[in-house]
Amino acid sequence: MTQDRNYLRMLSDSELVRIALDRNHELAVVLAERLSELLNVEAELEDAKTEIDELTNETNILKAEVDILQASLDRIDADE
């Protein structure tokens, strides 16, 4: 199978990494390693975004609880 640029452009990043490492050309190996690192960064970024969303939700819940407690304190102070 001929692996011209157009064919290679259609492949996924992970397939490109595998092909580059299989060819054992120094430049291809180095580029594959760098691409592999970038793929990991994308996954880490998605994980971080998910964690930020979860922390934002927890923060909103805690703020709501603080508001409820503050309202209770305000009622107690008003009764005194």
C-alpha positions, -999 to 999 in steps of 0.1 A, spaced: 0 0 0 14 34 -10 15 57 20 15 91 4 8 124 22 -29 124 14 -33 89 29 -13 98 60 -34 130 65 -66 108 68 -52 87 96 -58 94 133 -31 108 154 -25 75 172 -22 57 139 4 82 127 23 77 159 23 39 154 35 42 118 62 67 126 76 45 154 74 14 131 95 31 104 123 38 129 135 69 111 149 92 137 129 123 127 97 102 126 104 87 160 110 121 176 79 136 159 58 106 170 70 110 206 61 147 206 27 140 190 21 113 216 28 138 244 3 163 228 -23 136 227 -18 130 264 -21 168 271 -55 168 254 -68 140 276 -54 158 307 -71 190 296 -105 173 293 -100 158 328 -91 192 342 -122 207 326 -144 180 341 -128 186 375 -134 223 372 -170 217 364 -174 195 394 -157 220 417 -179 248 404 -210 227 412 -197 219 447 -189 256 452 -224 266 442 -239 241 466 -217 254 494 -226 290 486 -263 281 488 -258 264 522 -240 295 534 -269 317 523 -293 294 542 -272 295 573 -268 333 571 -305 337 567 -310 316 599 -285 337 618 -302 369 606 -336 355 619 -320 347 652 -305 382 655 -339 397 646 -356 377 673 -332 389 700 
